[in-house]
């Protein structure tokens, strides 16, 4: 696939490292575990959304936009990276936050990602849980047009076929790294939420005939809903890049047993996983996405789910700033 056919602007520090985790691998006694460090993309403390924003912001610039609008939860990693990208490109940023977490403490409301959003100068508005976020963003876009702006609306998580290009690129990147290092990856695991990361990865892996299974550990929706959302976006993305039909329904696999009480609500397993990786490998994971994905991967390894895989790759999607928004719940 020739991704250079699509508008793109450099925002991320790429390629991100692919590192072996010897102490975690020994501790779990399963496959050799590697980690793709997409927490190291650089922009606004880094994270996976920066890969998507390279394509989304390029599209916004091509359309002559002067302001970007996007949405998420109050501690959204995507919102923070979008706000940083807007600063870098001289654009304004409007963030719409859905109050998904009930009775949050002051740290959740003012620290972590939301503090960085304000430092980046983003305009923030909050709406009640359950709001139709696409409608809210469309109404905001209409309002901005009446004021002479040309807004560009980015879906939650940057998850549409344009944004998913970033994770086709990621799949190509880590396969090249594995080839150079003679590592035969036999399983890829990551946290899946808004679907763009998993959709891009599966299109990249399938289009290149890698034969590597991909597992998304869900952080919000039930399994059937999550898989259908990913499958729909993967089909759209495959068609967009010119490889229609490369995705079968059975290529989309999500395990949603580690969501806990809901999106953004910490679980004991997530806390244990975050502490374990910090103290074994000196790595930090966020409490909403990669922390729950990590907890799922650890539990599945301990249950022998990946017993046939010699080498497993975990995609670290970043979000460490979110730890500060959950400080009262994560203090050892």
C-alpha positions as CSV (number, residue, x, y, z in Angstrom):
1,X,0.0,0.0,0.0
2,X,1.2,3.5,-0.9
3,X,0.1,5.7,2.0
4,X,2.0,8.6,0.4
5,X,-1.0,9.1,-1.9
6,X,-2.9,10.6,1.0
7,X,-2.3,14.1,2.6
8,X,-0.1,13.8,5.6
9,X,1.7,16.2,7.9
10,X,4.6,15.2,10.2
11,X,3.6,15.4,13.9
12,X,4.9,12.3,15.5
13,X,8.4,11.0,16.4
14,X,8.5,7.9,14.2
15,X,9.3,5.1,14.1
16,X,8.4,4.5,17.7
17,X,10.6,1.9,19.5
18,X,9.7,-1.8,19.6
19,X,11.2,-3.1,22.9
20,X,11.5,-6.5,24.5
21,X,10.2,-6.8,28.1
22,X,12.4,-9.5,29.6
23,X,11.3,-9.1,33.2
24,X,7.6,-9.2,32.4
25,X,8.1,-12.1,30.1
26,X,9.9,-14.1,32.8
27,X,7.4,-13.1,35.5
28,X,4.4,-14.3,33.5
29,X,6.1,-17.4,32.1
30,X,4.3,-17.2,28.7
31,X,5.4,-15.8,25.4
32,X,8.3,-13.4,24.9
33,X,6.6,-10.0,25.2
34,X,7.5,-7.0,23.1
35,X,6.0,-3.6,23.3
36,X,5.4,-1.0,20.6
37,X,6.0,2.3,22.3
38,X,3.3,4.5,20.8
39,X,3.4,6.4,24.0
40,X,6.6,7.9,22.5
41,X,5.0,9.7,19.6
42,X,6.0,13.0,21.2
43,X,3.2,15.5,20.5
44,X,1.7,16.8,23.7
45,X,3.2,14.0,25.8
46,X,2.5,11.5,23.0
47,X,0.1,8.7,22.3
48,X,-1.6,6.7,19.5
49,X,-3.9,9.5,18.3
50,X,-0.9,11.5,17.0
51,X,-0.6,8.9,14.2
52,X,-4.2,9.5,13.2
53,X,-3.8,13.2,13.5
54,X,-1.0,13.3,10.9
55,X,-3.6,12.4,8.3
56,X,-6.6,14.2,9.8
57,X,-4.9,17.5,10.3
58,X,-3.4,17.3,6.8
59,X,-7.0,16.9,5.5
60,X,-8.1,19.8,7.6
61,X,-5.4,22.0,6.2
62,X,-6.2,21.0,2.6
63,X,-9.8,22.0,3.2
64,X,-8.6,25.5,4.5
65,X,-9.9,25.0,8.0
66,X,-8.9,27.3,10.8
67,X,-10.4,25.5,13.7
68,X,-10.8,21.8,14.6
69,X,-13.6,20.3,16.7
70,X,-13.5,17.0,18.4
71,X,-15.0,15.2,21.4
72,X,-14.3,12.7,24.1
73,X,-14.5,12.1,27.9
74,X,-13.1,14.8,30.2
75,X,-9.8,12.9,30.5
76,X,-9.6,12.2,26.8
77,X,-6.1,11.5,25.4
78,X,-7.3,12.2,21.9
79,X,-8.6,15.6,22.9
80,X,-5.2,16.5,24.4
81,X,-3.3,15.4,21.3
82,X,-5.7,17.3,19.0
83,X,-5.3,20.5,21.1
84,X,-1.5,20.1,20.8
85,X,-1.7,19.5,17.0
86,X,-3.8,22.6,16.6
87,X,-1.3,24.7,18.4
88,X,1.5,23.4,16.3
89,X,-0.4,24.2,13.1
90,X,-1.7,27.6,14.1
91,X,-5.3,26.5,14.4
92,X,-7.9,26.9,17.1
93,X,-9.3,23.9,18.9
94,X,-12.8,23.3,20.3
95,X,-13.3,20.3,22.6
96,X,-16.7,18.9,23.6
97,X,-16.5,16.7,26.7
98,X,-19.1,14.2,27.7
99,X,-19.5,13.7,31.5
100,X,-19.1,9.9,31.4
101,X,-17.7,9.4,34.9
102,X,-20.2,10.0,37.7
103,X,-19.2,12.0,40.8
104,X,-15.6,12.7,39.7
105,X,-13.1,14.2,42.2
106,X,-11.2,17.5,41.6
107,X,-8.2,15.7,40.2
108,X,-10.3,14.2,37.4
109,X,-11.9,17.5,36.6
110,X,-8.8,19.7,36.7
111,X,-5.6,17.7,36.4
112,X,-4.1,15.3,33.9
113,X,-5.2,15.6,30.3
114,X,-7.7,18.4,31.0
115,X,-5.0,20.6,32.6
116,X,-2.9,20.1,29.4
117,X,-5.9,20.9,27.2
118,X,-6.2,24.3,29.0
119,X,-2.4,24.9,28.7
120,X,-2.8,24.3,25.0
121,X,-5.5,27.0,24.9
122,X,-8.4,24.8,23.8
123,X,-11.9,26.0,24.3
124,X,-13.8,23.4,26.4
125,X,-17.5,22.8,26.8
126,X,-19.1,19.9,28.7
127,X,-22.3,18.1,27.9
128,X,-24.3,15.5,29.9
129,X,-23.6,11.8,29.7
130,X,-25.6,10.2,26.9
131,X,-25.6,13.3,24.7
132,X,-25.4,12.7,20.9
133,X,-21.9,14.0,20.5
134,X,-22.0,14.1,16.7
135,X,-25.0,16.4,16.8
136,X,-23.4,18.6,19.4
137,X,-20.3,18.9,17.3
138,X,-22.3,19.7,14.1
139,X,-24.2,22.4,16.0
140,X,-20.9,23.9,17.2
141,X,-19.6,23.8,13.6
142,X,-22.7,25.7,12.4
143,X,-22.2,28.3,15.1
144,X,-18.6,28.8,14.2
145,X,-19.4,29.1,10.5
146,X,-21.8,32.0,11.3
147,X,-18.8,33.7,12.9
148,X,-16.7,33.4,9.8
149,X,-14.7,30.3,10.7
150,X,-14.1,27.2,8.6
151,X,-14.3,24.3,11.1
152,X,-13.1,20.7,10.6
153,X,-14.9,18.1,12.7
154,X,-12.9,15.1,13.9
155,X,-14.8,12.2,15.3
156,X,-14.1,10.8,18.7
157,X,-10.8,9.1,18.9
158,X,-10.0,10.3,15.4
159,X,-11.7,7.1,14.2
160,X,-12.7,7.3,10.6
161,X,-11.0,5.9,7.5
162,X,-8.7,9.0,7.3
163,X,-7.5,8.6,10.9
164,X,-7.2,4.8,10.6
165,X,-4.5,5.3,8.0
166,X,-2.2,6.1,10.9
167,X,-2.5,2.5,12.2
168,X,-2.1,0.9,8.8
169,X,1.2,2.8,8.9
170,X,1.9,1.5,12.4
171,X,1.3,-2.1,11.2
172,X,3.8,-1.6,8.3
173,X,6.2,0.0,10.7
174,X,6.4,-2.8,13.4
175,X,6.4,-5.5,10.7
176,X,9.5,-3.8,9.3
177,X,11.1,-3.6,12.7
178,X,10.3,-7.3,13.4
179,X,11.9,-8.3,10.1
180,X,15.0,-6.3,10.8
181,X,15.4,-7.8,14.3
182,X,14.4,-11.3,13.2
183,X,11.5,-11.4,15.6
184,X,8.6,-13.6,14.5
185,X,5.5,-11.9,15.9
186,X,2.7,-14.4,16.4
187,X,0.1,-12.3,18.3
188,X,-0.7,-8.6,18.6
189,X,-2.7,-7.2,21.5
190,X,-3.9,-3.7,22.2
191,X,-6.7,-1.7,23.9
192,X,-9.7,-1.0,21.7
193,X,-12.3,1.7,22.2
194,X,-13.3,4.1,19.4
195,X,-12.2,1.4,16.8
196,X,-9.8,3.4,14.7
197,X,-6.6,1.8,16.0
198,X,-7.9,-1.7,15.6
199,X,-9.4,-1.1,12.2
200,X,-6.2,0.4,10.9
201,X,-4.1,-2.4,12.3
202,X,-6.2,-5.2,11.0
203,X,-6.3,-3.7,7.5
204,X,-2.6,-3.3,7.5
205,X,-1.9,-6.8,8.8
206,X,-4.4,-8.4,6.4
207,X,-3.4,-6.4,3.3
208,X,0.2,-7.4,3.8
209,X,-0.8,-11.0,4.4
210,X,1.1,-11.1,7.7
211,X,-1.1,-14.0,9.1
212,X,-0.7,-12.4,12.6
213,X,-3.9,-12.5,14.8
214,X,-4.9,-9.3,16.4
215,X,-6.8,-9.0,19.7
216,X,-8.4,-5.8,20.9
217,X,-9.1,-5.6,24.7
218,X,-12.3,-3.6,25.0
219,X,-12.5,-0.6,27.3
220,X,-16.2,0.4,27.0
221,X,-18.6,-1.5,24.8
222,X,-19.8,-5.1,24.9
223,X,-18.0,-7.6,22.6
224,X,-20.7,-7.8,19.8
225,X,-21.0,-4.1,19.6
226,X,-17.3,-3.5,19.7
227,X,-16.5,-6.0,17.0
228,X,-19.3,-4.7,14.7
229,X,-18.0,-1.1,15.1
230,X,-14.4,-2.2,14.3
231,X,-15.5,-4.4,11.3
232,X,-17.6,-1.5,9.8
233,X,-14.7,0.9,10.0
234,X,-12.2,-1.7,8.8
235,X,-14.3,-2.3,5.7
236,X,-14.6,1.4,5.0
237,X,-10.8,1.9,5.6
238,X,-9.9,-1.0,3.3
239,X,-12.0,0.5,0.5
240,X,-10.6,3.9,1.1
241,X,-7.0,2.7,0.7
242,X,-7.8,0.6,-2.3
243,X,-7.8,-2.9,-0.9
244,X,-11.6,-3.7,-0.6
245,X,-12.5,-7.2,0.5
246,X,-9.3,-7.9,2.4
247,X,-11.1,-8.1,5.8
248,X,-13.3,-11.0,6.9
249,X,-15.6,-10.7,9.8
250,X,-13.6,-13.4,11.7
251,X,-10.5,-11.1,11.5
252,X,-12.1,-8.8,14.0
253,X,-11.7,-10.1,17.6
254,X,-12.4,-8.2,20.8
255,X,-12.3,-9.4,24.4
256,X,-14.5,-7.1,26.5
257,X,-14.2,-9.0,29.8
258,X,-12.0,-6.3,31.4
259,X,-14.2,-3.2,31.1
260,X,-15.3,-3.5,34.7
261,X,-18.0,-1.1,35.8
262,X,-17.7,1.0,32.7
263,X,-15.6,3.4,30.6
264,X,-13.1,5.3,32.6
265,X,-13.8,3.5,35.9
266,X,-10.7,1.9,37.3
267,X,-10.6,-1.8,38.1
268,X,-8.4,-3.6,40.6
269,X,-6.9,-5.6,37.7
270,X,-5.9,-2.4,35.9
271,X,-4.3,-1.0,39.0
272,X,-2.3,-4.2,39.6
273,X,-1.2,-4.2,36.0
274,X,-0.1,-0.6,36.0
275,X,1.9,-1.1,39.2
276,X,3.4,-4.3,37.9
277,X,4.7,-2.8,34.7
278,X,6.0,0.3,36.5
279,X,8.0,-1.8,39.0
280,X,9.1,-4.6,36.6
281,X,10.0,-2.6,33.5
282,X,9.9,1.1,34.5
283,X,6.9,1.7,32.1
284,X,3.8,3.8,32.8
285,X,0.3,3.0,31.4
286,X,-2.9,5.0,31.5
287,X,-5.9,3.9,33.6
288,X,-8.5,4.1,30.9
289,X,-7.1,2.4,27.8
290,X,-3.7,0.8,27.8
291,X,-3.9,-0.1,31.6
292,X,-7.1,-2.2,31.0
293,X,-5.6,-3.6,27.8
294,X,-2.5,-4.6,29.7
295,X,-4.6,-6.2,32.5
296,X,-6.5,-8.2,29.9
297,X,-3.3,-9.4,28.2
298,X,-1.7,-10.4,31.6
299,X,-4.8,-12.4,32.6
300,X,-5.1,-14.1,29.3
301,X,-1.4,-15.1,29.4
302,X,-1.8,-16.5,32.9
303,X,-4.8,-18.5,31.6
304,X,-2.7,-20.0,28.8
305,X,-4.6,-18.3,26.0
306,X,-1.4,-17.5,24.0
307,X,0.4,-20.7,24.7
308,X,1.1,-21.3,21.0
309,X,2.7,-17.9,20.5
310,X,6.4,-17.6,21.0
311,X,6.5,-13.8,20.6
312,X,3.6,-11.4,21.5
313,X,3.5,-7.7,20.7
314,X,1.5,-5.3,22.9
315,X,0.7,-1.9,21.4
316,X,1.2,0.8,24.1
317,X,-1.3,3.6,23.0
318,X,0.0,6.1,25.6
319,X,-2.1,8.3,27.8
320,X,0.2,8.6,30.8
321,X,-1.1,12.1,31.6
322,X,-4.4,10.4,32.6
323,X,-2.7,8.9,35.6
324,X,-2.7,12.3,37.3
325,X,-6.5,12.6,36.7
326,X,-6.9,9.4,38.7
327,X,-4.3,10.1,41.4
328,X,-6.7,9.5,44.4
329,X,-7.6,6.1,43.1
330,X,-4.1,5.0,42.1
331,X,-2.0,6.0,45.1
332,X,-0.3,2.8,46.4
